[in-house]
């Protein structure tokens, strides 16, 4: 039998083997490629999540920085803050307005105010006094000086090492609302935000970052974000474990190689979808943070930062910024409480949003100040008048009917001029509107800038005059209406070296507006007390500003002056006009009662020229009434007698001011005035002239000055 070689099947199987090998090779290659792709995707997914997570934490820190900076700006660029930190009781003002707030306030944990020399004015952490430089190191002083030298810059925000770990500190120069303070007079405000465990926990929850902790060093195998100090040196790290979603998916699909492509596709879909969701979340968080940083919490309107951005983004064309200040809002707040005041602000904000279609931006800048932006060529003054009319309509608030008014200043928005400058111009116009009597609409023009510069120059000269002792005192005699005997003098301020045209009727109101009235008053009081203390038979009258009765330290300082000079308190009569008695009756009453307790007497000045009533005379218990010169000038005996009989019924002696003719003196005597004052009975005298007058009288009566 012939042998049959089995070569054919082998040859026939080779293609199959090659095909199988090829298929195996392809399958193996596909498996390897799939494994490589999956591994690559796994790593990519881990990296995407890590970057997303790092971006989320970074966005959280930026959000806190933005919010802290916005809060700082609202507090640092503020007239009350600028005045408060430049008074003798600045530390008390800082504690009351910022230090006590920091005990349990979500936006900051501490505050520090440093002056231009780097000296601490006041600092509090969680309501407790601290030494800020000791607590945070000399870099805080560097940051403070940088902020003072650049008052127009954004807040400077840096991280500092502290006992709690790391503290975020934002610093900005303290400035008035309507003009820039120079570096030589600038104090800085710093807010602290401690990155403690509670803060870290809140960030982790808000931005969905699990296991977030703050450590001094990087943790191996974890994601981290370095926090740098002023000198770009890392002082701490935010560490958190990566989620590694890619690795989790890879581990899960590894046993199922048969379904690798399907699982790969699913993994890809999951990663892409997750990334989109996370991006959407981050965008949502960023939008919320941006909204919070640019909007007012109470009314939902734009805040100062939001207004600046809106002005910068306006389309080309005519536009006007209106600043609106509510007249009478403080009285509503004081009378009916903050709940009514807050609801009133919300109602006014709602009105402004719909007042006219050409009003495209509405903002609340803080307190009772609002802003709107008007587009187009319509008359801005007409809009202002319409706004005042609308705001003045009675509003139902919490079951009450509330009536307020408004004052408005506006300025043209010019392309290329910064928003802050536009706001400053409108604010100057608003200030003029309120100065002119409120309920007015005033447009900004260059004259306002010139006037402001002139006023500032006059303020500086007055401040220098007070510092150099250039303010002197003259004494206007007060004589008995019965026999012409000198019974007292009124001390009047004089500025011999004042610029042309600046007399007491100008520099005294200037002192009130610029915060120099206390210095002026005590200059006059000290000179006058020292000058007349040797004559125990003379009473001394000194005018006080209504603003001073609202100062809780005023009475103590007056008491200290008369005690230092051994001056009998019952010889001192402080003359006050009715303005403060109407605006702040309780504060005025407390101040008057405190000084009256040591013997100081009080006179109602300019009686008959305003709205002073019997009730006011009885309530405050004045020891004297001075009839205003305008009443005396009328030479109406019936009116004069009626006023004097009113005072007599309350057993209050009366002095007639402005006696310039014999007829006026006769009418005052016949009507019952006990004391006369005016150029007829005696012009203002220097101290030497007063000494000569007294010596002459004493020689005639056989007495002497010594």
Helices and strands as residue ranges (DSSP letters): H 7-76, H 79-84, H 90-94, I 95-99, G 101-103, E 110-114, E 120-125, E 128-129, H 132-136, H 139-149, E 156-162, E 165-173, G 183-185, E 188-194, H 197-206, E 213-215, E 223-228, E 234-240, H 245-253, G 257-259, H 260-294, H 304-312, E 319-327, H 329-336, H 338-353, E 359-366, E 369-375, H 380-391, E 395-397, E 400-402, E 405-412, H 419-435, E 441-443, H 446-468, E 471-480, E 486-495, H 504-514, H 517-532, E 539-543, G 546-550, H 554-564, G 569-571, E 572-576, H 579-583, H 585-596, E 601-607, H 614-620, E 624-627, H 629-634, H 637-649, E 653-656, H 662-671, E 675-676, H 687-701
